[in-house]
Amino acid sequence: MKILVLGSGAGGGFPQWNCNCGLCARQRQGEPGAHARTQSSIAISADGRDWVLFNASPDIGAQIRACPPLHPREGLRDTPIRAVVLMDAQIDHVAGLLSLREGPCIDLYATPCVFEDLTTGLPLLDVLQHYCGARWHPLAVAGSRTRCEFAVEGFPSLRFTALAVAGKAPPYSRTRCDWPGSATRPRPTWATCRRSETMRVLAWST
């Protein structure tokens, strides 16, 4: 199994465009050891040719350009990215989907909560239907179900386990407990408004 770390920065990257903290300021001044970082995303492959993308950050275009294994290889238009797995629906993990709109239909692996967010509060998937389209492959992590093993089509030797972890839904999400208007409707449980919004994935090769 091969893993490419495309980005390891938090939302906004490093340095963040509007941040003047000591670390960001030192990076702009070119101090040694303060390396710029794009927003978090990785790619996993069994053979080094076909790849599964984990999170599609707003920096995905720059990340692909900087990573030769993800460059097109055949024909006028091509991509070795065969699928995308989303950890959650945070903007810094999903906005890059729009940059993939000129490629083939996106095979998207995500939980029901993430799918709901991306078709309501931030309807990226509705927008993509006017371009490349997206095929949703549900990951059954929701409510009291906190673990799900899954495979990605076209990668028979790779296996993945999705694990729910505590974390807030995006500010735009209607499943977030402090979303405007939540006081006038039944309050979600901790499991539905937090745990099932964010997951981590374990990967291994058979």
Steps between C-alpha positions, in 0.01 A plus 500: 500500500627844405400824673552855374468784751365778280439750778537505878385849594187594690214694342649793310841333465828634634549787504133583515424791269376733776708377793791701639591274790866440572517178299323636194704821510827304519398286202433810290840635600661182367641372827650148478274219612176690446379316192174598332232231516179455304175380655473138606452224244661165421485249216530122531583243233565129478716517188616862462281552192142532621426709808230560761489861619418563866345845534493750215653816641469845340868455407443180302599656167839613632544169682442300182733721298775448758458120504604318177327168591167689480569656159299389193668217309284398206301693241413867489317492836580249772535457874632211712264606783227236495304588814470752782439418868382783724581505871235765568329794331729780619567754224876435509430131423232532230542826305753334270224283355411797280853499357443139387190592299675477162594136553289182493205438731628498859456180699444651843515303826344684792266458797129589483565814708764622256275425204218695662725800564627498141147495360343756739712751693787492248350335188825422318364169376202673338742735322718209383199337333522780242863407427652157556245362744565296813408145604448473875618183672354515855724423796276365774635710787208681662316519830602209722695330222856624543698258284476382141732292283493578130680452171541741210400376157803425285732446798448133593815473712423801719270490801381791712328546835312822576488596868277773643676755721371794700496825307270788408312513175585796271348837601270488194362154588139464612606206717723721711359553849556878493371547144259801483148380559605190690324629812164474322536137400589179686857516621719232334666244717875513556539205266315659209627856533861426583639149483367397159613823336870416512684177440848359470592224258738207550645355180691180429602286206414131473 
